Amino acid sequence: MAPLLSVSDLSVTFDTDRGTVTALDGFDVDVRRGETVCLVGESGSGKTVACESFTRLVPSPPATLDGTIRFDGQDLLAASERELRSVRGNRIAHVFQNPQGALDPVYTIGQQLVESIRIHRDVSRSDARRRAVRLLDRVGIPNPAERVDEYPHEFSGGMKQRAVIAMALASDPDVLVADEPTTAVDVTTQAGILRLLQDLQDEHGMAIVFVTHDLGVVAQIADRVVVLYAGKVMERGDVVDIFDRPAHPYTRALLDCLPRRGRDSKPIDGSFPDPTDPPSGCRFHPRCPHAVEECSTDGQPPLEAVDGEDHTASCVYYGDGRDPSVLREDASESDTMDGADLDGERDAGSTGEASSLGVSDDE
Ligand code: SF4
């Protein structure tokens, strides 16, 4: 299936007082209808900048964007502001981390939903209100016909996030870009929101780009995964590749951060690089237990096939004449997540108490 959204060789730089920051460098991703692609990495890895670049939400200046972003055949980097407005919030909708910031405290939830609906659809105010109530019902807000007239401060954190998702769905988007939408909510609410997104995807066939630093969340919802570090793609593959056969030392380090099988989580050694002065060579080399001399002298290694052209990693050990098995020499059984673990994570998100679409006022 041809990708609906195709990003290639995207770079985003910012001019700052401390110098030029390269937030993203050579980023590629294809997103197809009906699939969920997760962008994973620590804070500062470039995942939010990538998502905000899709519809040029990144303010330019100070940002400079270069590369190609094609959506349904249209080049969004070359599009006029007017052309972009017909895509942004309409065919590509965003849900941000902090629902508080996305809702205006002086208007009711219903007024804000009606406004969103009428921006995208030529409908009367009363029809828009009826659709607003249906949307609130669909995202699991109890008594939606009454709560539509409440203000954001009357909603709990989980309900606010559901209301923001309802606003994003007002236009029936083809792509939903969700940037850490569950970071500010508790585990039970998180599971409910993840299940909601999956159900909405099944109903509408929309693609989801999901940003998270939490591999537990990735295990629950991803079809494909892109692992980012300091603005560079480190590894790419389907979710089973990433969890069963992690190829890149950084991906392995992220997996080690997951507590499982009675084992404590193991934080990644070292600290995240200064974005104004990233390491030469492979950006992960100061923290990598497998680094060799060329890792710090040559540029970031190209993405090489690991076990099929859809599973790639940026590491010298996948270059010609290298033996990548050394990357696994220190790996115990618990360093990867086998299929049963992955199924367990998915089941935990879809069958447990937390997965209920219903939402309580406490949420
Ligand atoms: S290229 Fe070198 S530093 Fe980078 S992940 Fe591979 S071994 Fe580690």
Residues whose N, C-alpha, C, O or C-beta is under 5 A from the ligand:
A	BS01	SF4	P249 C282 F284 H285 C288 H290 A291 V292 C295 S314 C315 V316 Y317
